[in-house]
Amino acid sequence: MRLSIERKPVKVYPDPKRVIARFFFNGEERAVEVVKHVMNLSDEEVFGLISPLLQEYSKRHRNITKILIRHSKKVRNSVERAGFDFDDIDKYRKLLLGSYFTHEYSIESAAFFNPSVVEDPDQSDLVEGERRLIISFRAVGEGHISSVVFRRALIDRNNDITVIPAGNYIDEAEVIKNAVYNKKLFLKKAADSKIDIEVLDEVGTKLQDKFDYATLRKVILDGKSLQENDLRKLEYDKILWLSDTYHEISFSRDTDISDRVIFPISEFERKGIEDARFVRFVKDDGSVIYYATYTAFDGAMIMPKLLQTTDFYDFKISPLHGIGAQNKNLALFPRKIGGKYVMMSRIDGFNNYLMYSDKLTVWDNPVMLQEPKFPWEFIQIGNCGSPIETAEGWLMITHGVGPMRRYCLGASLFDIDDPSIEIGRLSEPLVIPNTDEREGYVPNVLYSCGSIVHNDLLVIPYGLSDYCSSFATVSLELLLNKLKGSNS
């Protein structure tokens, strides 16, 4: 008999009005022609065009002038090819140039789903029994491009959930390329990414054991300039694209958390950032940092990556390495066990694995932990976020895929000191899509990327049919008792 759960009367829907202003480039030849047209306008014509644009779009973007100037700088080469000196162009004409190389992108026009939840670092000014939460979502827009966005929520003493409405603007972060690379790990990841081995060997001879972005860029551009074959040049470009997967991003301090979007930056994630699993991680010294594993997708290849932050303003991003850092579904435990980091994974696409590591970004020696066992999960089993520490052991919410590709949520319990030992596992789903949740972008899918315990209830945010998101709760005591009494 299945446990009784309570679905909350709260749904978070995609909002097509949430737009960012992105760089738009249709090729060098067309760009040069656009530059010539703009440069041939009189000053009066330029002002007459840009003034109403600024008035209109300042209502949709926090600092549209800054965005347009930034985009105009990106076509400096096209300006010079058209026969003009970029530095001699006045500000209004640069703004107009920038507007021709800008388009709006609705980040969540298609879907808003697969939530993950952690405790907000700020728990000030609350009454007893209340808790402030940060919920991440996978937002999907035109072209099925996924990004990570956030909402703040409040759960009260009665376990009622209020999701705070989003602000009026949404901003991308400033990208900071100041990473120091480990040559051995970097070249191994490049080889895993199918970059030509001969090119990697040639580049590797010119790099020290540790190197920065500027050094790598110079080596790549120098090597590329000696090539005549376009396909060979592309291999050099791929190495530079890979370097973009190591970076830091920083959001302006005047943004609300709902204003921040982590949008694909590198070519290796150009088709989306999928299913971030956030976890509040407690270090050995008691300090707290927030990690998130996510999947970067370029349309063909999956690259698992790691986010880390302490304040949700500044994030460090890097790829994950090793045999165990393959496929999707990586989820980090919220603390070390036996002095090592611990991670769940699904390297083969349908079984759950467990891994230990001394290094947060290197994962090898995965050991199978679970395989599909019950009819509702015969196709695959995977985790739904980081395991939760309880008095009875590690509680892991799972997902299973069964007939008609229906996704359901399950639960398992593992030993607190040795999570390779399974204490119990639900034989029936914990949450299944009901008749109101079956229709959407992808029918019959119910999925979560992380849960939290509050006032003795397990709170599960979940995406329904890959369209919108909602919440369910279940008694933690009843769930643990059922798991302990199950025949694992």
C-alpha angles and dihedrals in degrees: 000000000000122000118253113252131185120226111210118229090237125108128175113208133194113263116209090197090071101098138165126202108239134185111267120201126168099183137299097271094054091042092057091051092050090050091052091051093050094045091053092058119102120245089253092052091048093052091044090056102040099042097067091040091057092047093050100043097040084074090057102040132044096230110005094168091058090050094049093048090050091051093047089056090055090065095049089118092053090049091054092046088054088057102258135117109238093206091058094057115105122238098255092052091048089052091051091047089051092052091059089055096048132084134176119245122197102218097195104028093120108033147350112196152113097071128196124196136205136166113273112246086229112070096156126133096020129133124233112290095023126112133186116222138192114214122193121203137191105240118197126197139167114337091020091277111163128209136172119253134170143221130187117227138184124215114194135207089274090052092247112150126219118187109207111235116253122255126252097259137046125202139193117225129252109258116227117194102196100123122141109218130215104223096212094051094040095052091044090054089047091053090048087053090059096248113159110277094215091055091047092051091050093048092044093059089061097050131081121228087265122031140163133230095262092054093048092047092053092049091048095047092046091050094044092052090062093056124092099181113087093212090053090050089052090060089058090049090053091058090054090047089053090053088058089065087071109066148110126243129200130195124208113263091233092066124101113226089253088059093063125091126180100211127184110279109171129055088245090066099033092121095051156302105250137199105344111204107205122197133182101231121200114207125215091263092053096254119134130232129170119230130184130188116205141167121250114202129191096183095272111029132055118217119185111217140183131228123194131185142151099199109021089244100082121040133183115208129195138155121254119241137206142055090291094052094079134115122357137306104063112161126177123220113241094245141011120278118209090353094303137101113248128208138183117218143169102212096165097043099247112046133064118242135190125216137183125201142174089211124058094219101041119074125177139150100044113193121205111250105171139007130190108288110159129056094250090060103034093119097052146330126210142157126272097211138312119334116260120230113233135167089259099047142281111332113207124187109212137190125222130193119212141155117350087015090282114171117214133174122241136172138228134184125216135189112274095226098033112028090185085079112084111210097182146343132197112249090202129046119272093211127014129182109268124209092273092052103047099083122075146084089324111016125228096017123132113174142162135189099199144353137201138208119237129169091347092307128112106229113204119190108197142179118234121213090338090284114088138353139244142164138252130186133200133180108267092209094052092046094050092046090051091049093048090050095048124101102245 
